[in-house]
Structure formats: C-alpha cells, structure tokens
Amino acid sequence: MREQHLRPSPISATVDFEADGVQHGFLRLPYSRDDSAWGSVMIPITVVKNGVGPTALFTGGNHGDEYEGPIALFDLARRLDAAEVQGRVIIVPAMNYPAFRDATRTSPIDKGNMNRSFPGRPDGTVTEKIADYFQRVLLPLADIVLDFHSGGKTLDFLPFCAAHILHDKEQEASAFDFVKAFGAPFSMKMLEIDAVGMYDTAAEEMGKIFITTELGGGGSATAKSAAIAKRGAMNVLRRAGIIKGAIDAQPTQWLDMPSGDCFAFAEDGGLVEFLVDLGEAVEPGSVIARIHPTSRTGAEPIDVHAKMAGMLVARHFPGLIKAGDCCAVLAVAV
Ligand SMILES: [Zn+2]
C-alpha cells in the first residue's frame, strides 16, 4: 500500500471544485527552469457544476500526440452550460500538457509517459507530479472517468471505446454499460500489454467506472473520428444523468482481445508493407505485413504472421518499422 504521509501536491487549482457555475482555469504546477526562474506549467481545466449529482472526469492528451480527445474536450469545455448540468463535469483536455504542447507522446521535460506514471509522486518529475494530482485530488472526486486515447504518431486504430475485464463484476458491467452508451463504431473488451502505472488501473483500483477510447491515429484526427469523440462525450454525460436527453444511440460491433496472441511485434526493422487493412479479417498463420530489408536489393522480406483468427484493429502507422515495434493488433468479433 502507499504511504499515507505523502506531502501535499505542489499543484494548485485556480478553480473551485465545489462552486456552482462554469469555471475555466488552470492546474498550476511550479516548474523552475532556465527560461522562467519562478515559472509554472499551466494545465487548462474547466469545471461545470450545478447542485448535487454525479461527477464525470473527462481527460484527453494523456499522450500528447493524440487529438480526438483534446478536440472534443476543448469544444465541450467551451459549450457546456451549467444550467443543463445536474452534478459536475471536470474537463482536462490535455492531461500531459507539456507533451501536448510539443506534439509528442511523452513529456519533453522528463520523457514521462503519463500512462506509465501512476500513482505518481508529489516530489517526483513534472509528469509524476501531474499523475499524483490526478491520483489524490481529481480521481477521488469522480464517479465516472473517460480518458480519450488514439494511436498517436506511431499507431492507427479502428475507432473504439473500451473498458477492461475486472475482478469486480458489478464495476465491470457498469463500465461496459458506459462503453455501449458512448456509441463508437466498435466497442472493445480490452487487454493491456502492461497495466502497471496506468491511469486506467489507478481509477479502477479506486472503484471508479473507467472507460477509454482508441479513435484513430497517425498523429492527427479526421472529421469522422472527431465527431465520434464529441458524440461519445455527450452520450456519457447523458448516461450518467448529468445532462438530460436521450442517448444518441449508434450501432456498434463488440470486439474482444482474448489473449496475448492479439499482438504481433516486429522482430526486424525495415520498410513495412501491410497486406491487410484495418477492419479486415485474417486467419491463423496468414501474413499481416511484410518487412522489406532496406540495406540492399535482392533480400527477402520478413513476414509478420497472425497468431490467431481475427480482425485487424490496430497497426503500426509510419512506413518504416523497427525491431520491437508493435506491428499489428487483432481482435475477435463477439
Ligand atoms: Zn494514448
């Protein structure tokens, strides 16, 4: 268990989480550096509260090069009216704000990957201090947590909303109920490569309803993927009863990641040629991608094979691949 005598977070909020109305402000994190001796990192935050009700905590930019979340959440923060809310909505469009400002997955300050930094440290790096603030201040306020992700610059995904298989089946059922309400074209029972240090795990261990997304990738957003994110955020607020109105229900294909065989990693580097596109089916042993050696002509490509039958739900995005890169992810229709 964590020590209970941790020092207070160095982060101070310029908003009052208990006040009714719409407040746009910052999480201010002191960060003394060469170009700003007593300077701070200013993480934008919006709180919309009206009376008594559940609290939704919405985050984007956990990874700085994933854009559907920030697009949907800067938009929601600008538009949400306190009069239409019953309860509270806390919006942080760019959680790892230094990474978001640099358009990088991890922080340019300390190379911190926000989603491997939980529970964080109040006396740690900038990224660890932000994680600690979410761990000890924001997550305890929340009933439902929605954390937007996409593939970033190096992956591309079929658009899905997801939750995890949990020991607490009641908590798990609630999460999948919110995944359904989100209404992405695909809904995923998600398996993590390594769940240690994730925001997801921190929220789930606190008993919160936690859902996440992967809505595209390549380091940008499309009109379609941004629209999915915006609609999903509103649907989650409706499902939570925080805003009134019927859920904008959408057809969804449920998917499952049954085992580690879902993942195919590159064992060689080179020029990657996919033989299958996102959403297409593969059979066990079939070739998903071919990695062409680039140092000489006349050399045979290395094939990346499917270890199971399924659908291609994610792929390496750039045209060149390195040994160890995640090349492809498969899932099966439920
Ligand atoms: Zn991400």
Boltz pocket constraint, residues with backbone or C-beta under 6 A from the ligand:
constraints:
  - pocket:
      binder: B
      contacts: [[A, 62], [A, 63], [A, 66], [A, 148], [A, 149], [A, 150], [A, 152]]
      max_distance: 6.0
